[in-house]
Amino acid sequence: MTTTTTTAPSNPAPGGPAPRRQSPIRRAVDLVLTERVPLLAVLLVAVVIYFYVMGQQGYLVAPYNSDYLFSALDTLVPLCLLAFAELVVIVSGRGGIDLSVGSIVSLSGMAFGFMVGLWGWPVLPAIIVTVAVGAALGAINGVLVAYLGFPALIATLATYYAFGAVALLSHNNAPISTKPIQDVHSLTKTVSLPLGNQVPDLPLQVMTFLIPVAVVVWLVVNRTAYGRRLYGIGTNDIAARFANIPVRRSRFLAYVTSGALSGLAAVVTVAQFASARPDAGSVGNGMALPAITIAVLGGVAIIGGVGRVAGVILAGLLVVWLNAGILLAFEGSDGSQFQLFALGALLVLSALLNAYSVRRGRGAG
């Protein structure tokens, strides 16, 4: 009589066959597609190399070199500040978004212009009050959204129009460009880094505004109890209520923070233009849509509960340096139109990547 024995698989998978091992290349591709920071780093390097080669071959109207890239960081600072503002409100969930950040920049900037340019205030107290003005305007959004239950899209669209109108009426639709305001332009001068002549000059506001704010925002959202509550209510505010998390107050503070960051961006904008302009945040296509695009491209999930500061910074660099290259690739006003096309394409790409990440996460579960 012959006895037949069977050998069980070494790693049985309950309920089905064992999963196939992925190749290292497939794992690397999945990492890049699902983890936003590596993807943005790859895209950023690709964009810089592409335009650099195009410039070396004479296809651009001016060299795409390190001096040009560092000078383009002027644009990065206010956009990143507003993208941090969008990160906070979008992470808070329930369709959180702030369309009014551009109008808050305009109105807060006019308040800064009055204080420094017409009333003779010192710059530092005026900056503090300007941030407080932005926070107060953000608090209006917070009351409408968190306590009165208005949809964030409708509430912030209404305040976008209201704040913008007040900014235009505040000085009869005229900018404030007095000598004290022009002197504030020194806040955005370029400085030499102590790293030798090979390193280009860096805009001062990168060190005085962008880096400190990025560090503070990162610490708040990653290392404080409020940050944990913010991600908690963005992921599931019903469960957060059962966990005794103050959902309304946490969401209200998100919009206050957004307003404060917009007020700080207003100071940078006034310094860059050497003028307090009533349409500074809403002229052309406004500052809100690029900021939202940078936030979403940086991995901030529009459904809430997901977002990283590092992703927002890399997305801001990608948008700014891509736009800088597009401007050199076209003569006249064609470049600005292609910038809008690129911005829309990046927004679609970020939405597709977010959807892919969600599907991969569900599949893994």
One Martini backbone bead per residue (centre of mass of N, CA, C, O) as a GRO file, in nm:
protein
  365
    1MET     BB    1   0.096   0.037   0.024
    2THR     BB    2   0.054   0.372  -0.075
    3THR     BB    3   0.178   0.679   0.047
    4THR     BB    4   0.048   1.009   0.027
    5THR     BB    5   0.211   1.318   0.028
    6THR     BB    6   0.174   1.661   0.126
    7THR     BB    7   0.287   1.994   0.064
    8ALA     BB    8   0.279   2.279   0.205
    9PRO     BB    9   0.293   2.587   0.174
   10SER     BB   10   0.507   2.814   0.315
   11ASN     BB   11   0.291   3.073   0.232
   12PRO     BB   12  -0.004   3.091   0.312
   13ALA     BB   13  -0.314   3.211   0.184
   14PRO     BB   14  -0.589   3.321   0.304
   15GLY     BB   15  -0.844   3.261   0.070
   16GLY     BB   16  -0.584   3.203  -0.123
   17PRO     BB   17  -0.340   3.276  -0.309
   18ALA     BB   18  -0.037   3.371  -0.330
   19PRO     BB   19   0.129   3.641  -0.378
   20ARG     BB   20   0.299   3.806  -0.604
   21ARG     BB   21   0.597   3.910  -0.682
   22GLN     BB   22   0.753   4.203  -0.715
   23SER     BB   23   0.936   4.387  -0.890
   24PRO     BB   24   1.154   4.639  -0.844
   25ILE     BB   25   1.034   4.820  -1.066
   26ARG     BB   26   0.737   4.808  -0.975
   27ARG     BB   27   0.788   4.919  -0.692
   28ALA     BB   28   0.906   5.190  -0.788
   29VAL     BB   29   0.659   5.284  -0.946
   30ASP     BB   30   0.457   5.273  -0.711
   31LEU     BB   31   0.605   5.473  -0.532
   32VAL     BB   32   0.590   5.718  -0.726
   33LEU     BB   33   0.266   5.710  -0.763
   34THR     BB   34   0.190   5.709  -0.436
   35GLU     BB   35   0.435   5.895  -0.370
   36ARG     BB   36   0.464   6.233  -0.399
   37VAL     BB   37   0.754   6.323  -0.341
   38PRO     BB   38   0.913   6.148  -0.546
   39LEU     BB   39   0.759   6.244  -0.795
   40LEU     BB   40   0.825   6.548  -0.773
   41ALA     BB   41   1.129   6.515  -0.787
   42VAL     BB   42   1.137   6.391  -1.069
   43LEU     BB   43   0.986   6.619  -1.219
   44LEU     BB   44   1.175   6.850  -1.142
   45VAL     BB   45   1.429   6.740  -1.276
   46ALA     BB   46   1.310   6.710  -1.560
   47VAL     BB   47   1.240   7.009  -1.609
   48VAL     BB   48   1.522   7.130  -1.570
   49ILE     BB   49   1.670   6.964  -1.784
   50TYR     BB   50   1.499   7.033  -2.029
   51PHE     BB   51   1.537   7.349  -2.026
   52TYR     BB   52   1.843   7.347  -2.026
   53VAL     BB   53   1.879   7.207  -2.298
   54MET     BB   54   1.714   7.408  -2.462
   55GLY     BB   55   1.901   7.649  -2.398
   56GLN     BB   56   2.169   7.527  -2.510
   57GLN     BB   57   2.020   7.498  -2.811
   58GLY     BB   58   1.843   7.780  -2.858
   59TYR     BB   59   1.510   7.761  -2.777
   60LEU     BB   60   1.551   8.008  -2.599
   61VAL     BB   61   1.547   8.354  -2.511
   62ALA     BB   62   1.697   8.242  -2.249
   63PRO     BB   63   1.864   8.134  -1.995
   64TYR     BB   64   1.835   7.822  -1.802
   65ASN     BB   65   1.948   7.900  -1.497
   66SER     BB   66   2.028   7.954  -1.174
   67ASP     BB   67   1.965   8.255  -1.171
   68TYR     BB   68   1.675   8.226  -1.280
   69LEU     BB   69   1.564   8.029  -1.065
   70PHE     BB   70   1.615   8.211  -0.815
   71SER     BB   71   1.441   8.454  -0.915
   72ALA     BB   72   1.167   8.280  -0.928
   73LEU     BB   73   1.121   8.267  -0.607
   74ASP     BB   74   0.940   8.510  -0.574
   75THR     BB   75   0.675   8.353  -0.657
   76LEU     BB   76   0.677   8.124  -0.442
   77VAL     BB   77   0.611   8.250  -0.167
   78PRO     BB   78   0.304   8.333  -0.184
   79LEU     BB   79   0.204   8.059  -0.297
   80CYS     BB   80   0.296   7.883  -0.056
   81LEU     BB   81   0.140   8.024   0.166
   82LEU     BB   82  -0.139   7.959   0.032
   83ALA     BB   83  -0.098   7.651   0.022
   84PHE     BB   84  -0.092   7.616   0.327
   85ALA     BB   85  -0.376   7.721   0.368
   86GLU     BB   86  -0.510   7.495   0.199
   87LEU     BB   87  -0.411   7.255   0.357
   88VAL     BB   88  -0.562   7.310   0.622
   89VAL     BB   89  -0.859   7.318   0.507
   90ILE     BB   90  -0.861   7.049   0.351
   91VAL     BB   91  -0.783   6.858   0.586
   92SER     BB   92  -1.053   6.926   0.756
   93GLY     BB   93  -1.276   6.876   0.559
   94ARG     BB   94  -1.587   6.893   0.419
   95GLY     BB   95  -1.486   7.050   0.157
   96GLY     BB   96  -1.238   7.208   0.208
   97ILE     BB   97  -1.201   7.560   0.117
   98ASP     BB   98  -1.023   7.869  -0.017
   99LEU     BB   99  -1.123   8.133  -0.234
  100SER     BB  100  -1.037   8.407  -0.054
  101VAL     BB  101  -0.723   8.456  -0.043
  102GLY     BB  102  -0.690   8.681  -0.255
  103SER     BB  103  -0.873   8.893  -0.109
  104ILE     BB  104  -0.713   8.894   0.153
  105VAL     BB  105  -0.461   9.005   0.026
  106SER     BB  106  -0.582   9.270  -0.067
  107LEU     BB  107  -0.702   9.378   0.205
  108SER     BB  108  -0.448   9.344   0.381
  109GLY     BB  109  -0.264   9.515   0.201
  110MET     BB  110  -0.423   9.778   0.243
  111ALA     BB  111  -0.382   9.789   0.546
  112PHE     BB  112  -0.075   9.808   0.524
  113GLY     BB  113  -0.073  10.067   0.353
  114PHE     BB  114  -0.205  10.250   0.561
  115MET     BB  115  -0.008  10.212   0.798
  116VAL     BB  116   0.262  10.283   0.637
  117GLY     BB  117   0.185  10.495   0.398
  118LEU     BB  118  -0.024  10.697   0.582
  119TRP     BB  119   0.034  10.654   0.917
  120GLY     BB  120   0.343  10.571   0.998
  121TRP     BB  121   0.412  10.292   1.061
  122PRO     BB  122   0.581  10.047   1.160
  123VAL     BB  123   0.648   9.750   1.016
  124LEU     BB  124   0.614   9.530   1.235
  125PRO     BB  125   0.334   9.608   1.351
  126ALA     BB  126   0.197   9.595   1.070
  127ILE     BB  127   0.237   9.294   1.026
  128ILE     BB  128   0.080   9.192   1.271
  129VAL     BB  129  -0.192   9.328   1.195
  130THR     BB  130  -0.222   9.197   0.917
  131VAL     BB  131  -0.245   8.910   1.022
  132ALA     BB  132  -0.495   8.974   1.196
  133VAL     BB  133  -0.677   9.053   0.963
  134GLY     BB  134  -0.666   8.781   0.820
  135ALA     BB  135  -0.779   8.618   1.060
  136ALA     BB  136  -1.054   8.766   1.072
  137LEU     BB  137  -1.142   8.686   0.787
  138GLY     BB  138  -1.117   8.380   0.841
  139ALA     BB  139  -1.331   8.376   1.069
  140ILE     BB  140  -1.571   8.420   0.886
  141ASN     BB  141  -1.542   8.154   0.740
  142GLY     BB  142  -1.552   7.974   0.995
  143VAL     BB  143  -1.841   8.042   1.078
  144LEU     BB  144  -1.985   7.957   0.817
  145VAL     BB  145  -1.875   7.659   0.817
  146ALA     BB  146  -1.860   7.544   1.122
  147TYR     BB  147  -2.138   7.684   1.252
  148LEU     BB  148  -2.349   7.729   0.992
  149GLY     BB  149  -2.297   7.511   0.743
  150PHE     BB  150  -2.155   7.607   0.507
  151PRO     BB  151  -2.029   7.566   0.220
  152ALA     BB  152  -1.712   7.635   0.138
  153LEU     BB  153  -1.748   7.723  -0.154
  154ILE     BB  154  -1.970   7.938  -0.100
  155ALA     BB  155  -1.850   8.105   0.130
  156THR     BB  156  -1.570   8.180  -0.013
  157LEU     BB  157  -1.697   8.308  -0.262
  158ALA     BB  158  -1.845   8.536  -0.116
  159THR     BB  159  -1.587   8.656   0.026
  160TYR     BB  160  -1.432   8.714  -0.227
  161TYR     BB  161  -1.620   8.943  -0.319
  162ALA     BB  162  -1.634   9.112  -0.059
  163PHE     BB  163  -1.332   9.166  -0.005
  164GLY     BB  164  -1.270   9.282  -0.286
  165ALA     BB  165  -1.461   9.526  -0.267
  166VAL     BB  166  -1.335   9.659  -0.017
  167ALA     BB  167  -1.055   9.699  -0.142
  168LEU     BB  168  -1.151   9.890  -0.372
  169LEU     BB  169  -1.298  10.107  -0.174
  170SER     BB  170  -1.076  10.199   0.035
  171HIS     BB  171  -0.905  10.374  -0.225
  172ASN     BB  172  -1.055  10.421  -0.492
  173ASN     BB  173  -0.896  10.202  -0.667
  174ALA     BB  174  -0.613  10.274  -0.537
  175PRO     BB  175  -0.297  10.279  -0.484
  176ILE     BB  176  -0.022  10.247  -0.246
  177SER     BB  177   0.295  10.452  -0.321
  178THR     BB  178   0.464  10.546  -0.105
  179LYS     BB  179   0.767  10.575   0.032
  180PRO     BB  180   0.731  10.365   0.265
  181ILE     BB  181   0.639  10.138   0.071
  182GLN     BB  182   0.890  10.133  -0.112
  183ASP     BB  183   1.085  10.054   0.126
  184VAL     BB  184   0.968   9.758   0.165
  185HIS     BB  185   1.125   9.624  -0.074
  186SER     BB  186   1.372   9.527   0.106
  187LEU     BB  187   1.236   9.248   0.188
  188THR     BB  188   1.299   9.146  -0.141
  189LYS     BB  189   1.579   9.117  -0.161
  190THR     BB  190   1.893   9.017  -0.250
  191VAL     BB  191   2.120   8.759  -0.136
  192SER     BB  192   2.423   8.645  -0.029
  193LEU     BB  193   2.579   8.351   0.000
  194PRO     BB  194   2.824   8.172   0.207
  195LEU     BB  195   2.926   7.980  -0.086
  196GLY     BB  196   3.011   8.156  -0.302
  197ASN     BB  197   3.000   8.248  -0.648
  198GLN     BB  198   2.832   7.988  -0.753
  199VAL     BB  199   2.597   8.107  -0.588
  200PRO     BB  200   2.317   8.248  -0.610
  201ASP     BB  201   2.106   8.476  -0.540
  202LEU     BB  202   1.867   8.523  -0.275
  203PRO     BB  203   1.568   8.575  -0.178
  204LEU     BB  204   1.490   8.696   0.127
  205GLN     BB  205   1.190   8.573   0.167
  206VAL     BB  206   1.278   8.279   0.193
  207MET     BB  207   1.411   8.321   0.486
  208THR     BB  208   1.186   8.517   0.632
  209PHE     BB  209   0.918   8.344   0.537
  210LEU     BB  210   0.909   8.053   0.415
  211ILE     BB  211   1.080   7.876   0.607
  212PRO     BB  212   0.950   7.948   0.881
  213VAL     BB  213   0.658   7.872   0.799
  214ALA     BB  214   0.711   7.578   0.720
  215VAL     BB  215   0.805   7.491   1.003
  216VAL     BB  216   0.550   7.570   1.160
  217VAL     BB  217   0.345   7.404   1.002
  218TRP     BB  218   0.478   7.132   1.048
  219LEU     BB  219   0.461   7.135   1.356
  220VAL     BB  220   0.155   7.166   1.383
  221VAL     BB  221   0.062   6.908   1.198
  222ASN     BB  222   0.288   6.692   1.342
  223ARG     BB  223   0.339   6.805   1.677
  224THR     BB  224   0.034   6.848   1.754
  225ALA     BB  225  -0.280   6.822   1.871
  226TYR     BB  226  -0.416   6.987   1.650
  227GLY     BB  227  -0.308   6.828   1.409
  228ARG     BB  228  -0.444   6.559   1.487
  229ARG     BB  229  -0.732   6.672   1.481
  230LEU     BB  230  -0.735   6.763   1.187
  231TYR     BB  231  -0.697   6.480   1.061
  232GLY     BB  232  -0.934   6.349   1.206
  233ILE     BB  233  -1.170   6.528   1.089
  234GLY     BB  234  -1.090   6.470   0.788
  235THR     BB  235  -1.142   6.161   0.797
  236ASN     BB  236  -1.362   6.157   1.066
  237ASP     BB  237  -1.592   6.348   1.229
  238ILE     BB  238  -1.768   6.142   1.376
  239ALA     BB  239  -1.544   5.995   1.527
  240ALA     BB  240  -1.435   6.255   1.659
  241ARG     BB  241  -1.681   6.306   1.838
  242PHE     BB  242  -1.656   6.036   1.999
  243ALA     BB  243  -1.350   6.147   2.085
  244ASN     BB  244  -1.388   6.451   2.185
  245ILE     BB  245  -1.359   6.637   1.939
  246PRO     BB  246  -1.350   6.973   1.838
  247VAL     BB  247  -1.466   7.020   1.536
  248ARG     BB  248  -1.552   7.315   1.497
  249ARG     BB  249  -1.305   7.454   1.619
  250SER     BB  250  -1.093   7.323   1.436
  251ARG     BB  251  -1.213   7.432   1.168
  252PHE     BB  252  -1.209   7.728   1.240
  253LEU     BB  253  -0.893   7.746   1.281
  254ALA     BB  254  -0.822   7.683   0.988
  255TYR     BB  255  -0.937   7.956   0.873
  256VAL     BB  256  -0.766   8.140   1.046
  257THR     BB  257  -0.495   8.039   0.938
  258SER     BB  258  -0.546   8.108   0.645
  259GLY     BB  259  -0.574   8.414   0.692
  260ALA     BB  260  -0.295   8.464   0.817
  261LEU     BB  261  -0.130   8.365   0.571
  262SER     BB  262  -0.255   8.575   0.378
  263GLY     BB  263  -0.148   8.824   0.529
  264LEU     BB  264   0.150   8.752   0.484
  265ALA     BB  265   0.132   8.750   0.173
  266ALA     BB  266   0.062   9.052   0.155
  267VAL     BB  267   0.333   9.163   0.246
  268VAL     BB  268   0.499   9.038   0.017
  269THR     BB  269   0.344   9.171  -0.217
  270VAL     BB  270   0.394   9.464  -0.142
  271ALA     BB  271   0.705   9.443  -0.151
  272GLN     BB  272   0.732   9.356  -0.448
  273PHE     BB  273   0.560   9.612  -0.568
  274ALA     BB  274   0.580   9.874  -0.394
  275SER     BB  275   0.259   9.818  -0.345
  276ALA     BB  276  -0.080   9.876  -0.261
  277ARG     BB  277  -0.311   9.661  -0.407
  278PRO     BB  278  -0.657   9.596  -0.455
  279ASP     BB  279  -0.572   9.345  -0.684
  280ALA     BB  280  -0.335   9.148  -0.605
  281GLY     BB  281  -0.515   8.861  -0.560
  282SER     BB  282  -0.721   8.901  -0.843
  283VAL     BB  283  -0.560   8.937  -1.074
  284GLY     BB  284  -0.660   8.783  -1.331
  285ASN     BB  285  -0.650   8.452  -1.192
  286GLY     BB  286  -0.529   8.474  -0.938
  287MET     BB  287  -0.422   8.299  -0.626
  288ALA     BB  288  -0.604   8.053  -0.558
  289LEU     BB  289  -0.572   7.842  -0.786
  290PRO     BB  290  -0.265   7.795  -0.766
  291ALA     BB  291  -0.273   7.708  -0.468
  292ILE     BB  292  -0.458   7.464  -0.502
  293THR     BB  293  -0.284   7.317  -0.707
  294ILE     BB  294  -0.035   7.284  -0.527
  295ALA     BB  295  -0.172   7.125  -0.303
  296VAL     BB  296  -0.278   6.887  -0.474
  297LEU     BB  297  -0.008   6.816  -0.609
  298GLY     BB  298   0.123   6.770  -0.308
  299GLY     BB  299  -0.117   6.557  -0.179
  300VAL     BB  300  -0.382   6.693  -0.116
  301ALA     BB  301  -0.677   6.574  -0.021
  302ILE     BB  302  -0.999   6.676  -0.101
  303ILE     BB  303  -1.134   6.489   0.135
  304GLY     BB  304  -0.922   6.476   0.348
  305GLY     BB  305  -0.655   6.389   0.587
  306VAL     BB  306  -0.435   6.475   0.356
  307GLY     BB  307  -0.096   6.605   0.401
  308ARG     BB  308   0.215   6.776   0.296
  309VAL     BB  309   0.462   7.006   0.311
  310ALA     BB  310   0.673   6.891   0.114
  311GLY     BB  311   0.480   6.863  -0.128
  312VAL     BB  312   0.412   7.165  -0.156
  313ILE     BB  313   0.698   7.269  -0.212
  314LEU     BB  314   0.755   7.097  -0.464
  315ALA     BB  315   0.509   7.196  -0.625
  316GLY     BB  316   0.592   7.492  -0.629
  317LEU     BB  317   0.857   7.453  -0.781
  318LEU     BB  318   0.736   7.320  -1.031
  319VAL     BB  319   0.549   7.552  -1.120
  320VAL     BB  320   0.757   7.785  -1.130
  321TRP     BB  321   0.975   7.645  -1.321
  322LEU     BB  322   0.781   7.584  -1.548
  323ASN     BB  323   0.688   7.875  -1.603
  324ALA     BB  324   0.972   7.984  -1.659
  325GLY     BB  325   1.019   7.808  -1.913
  326ILE     BB  326   0.772   7.896  -2.080
  327LEU     BB  327   0.850   8.198  -2.108
  328LEU     BB  328   1.117   8.120  -2.282
  329ALA     BB  329   0.961   7.958  -2.523
  330PHE     BB  330   0.800   8.235  -2.559
  331GLU     BB  331   0.670   8.500  -2.726
  332GLY     BB  332   0.512   8.716  -2.556
  333SER     BB  333   0.177   8.603  -2.455
  334ASP     BB  334   0.189   8.289  -2.496
  335GLY     BB  335   0.311   8.189  -2.227
  336SER     BB  336   0.064   8.245  -2.040
  337GLN     BB  337  -0.125   8.040  -2.180
  338PHE     BB  338   0.056   7.788  -2.128
  339GLN     BB  339   0.047   7.810  -1.823
  340LEU     BB  340  -0.253   7.743  -1.794
  341PHE     BB  341  -0.236   7.467  -1.925
  342ALA     BB  342  -0.030   7.347  -1.724
  343LEU     BB  343  -0.203   7.386  -1.472
  344GLY     BB  344  -0.436   7.204  -1.563
  345ALA     BB  345  -0.267   6.947  -1.611
  346LEU     BB  346  -0.167   6.922  -1.317
  347LEU     BB  347  -0.446   6.892  -1.188
  348VAL     BB  348  -0.525   6.634  -1.335
  349LEU     BB  349  -0.283   6.466  -1.247
  350SER     BB  350  -0.337   6.483  -0.940
  351ALA     BB  351  -0.616   6.349  -0.948
  352LEU     BB  352  -0.522   6.079  -1.067
  353LEU     BB  353  -0.318   6.010  -0.842
  354ASN     BB  354  -0.518   6.010  -0.610
  355ALA     BB  355  -0.697   5.784  -0.725
  356TYR     BB  356  -0.473   5.570  -0.740
  357SER     BB  357  -0.400   5.567  -0.440
  358VAL     BB  358  -0.679   5.478  -0.339
  359ARG     BB  359  -0.691   5.209  -0.494
  360ARG     BB  360  -0.433   5.087  -0.375
  361GLY     BB  361  -0.526   5.099  -0.080
  362ARG     BB  362  -0.773   4.911  -0.117
  363GLY     BB  363  -0.618   4.671  -0.234
  364ALA     BB  364  -0.434   4.631   0.017
  365GLY     BB  365  -0.688   4.583   0.213
   0.00000   0.00000   0.00000
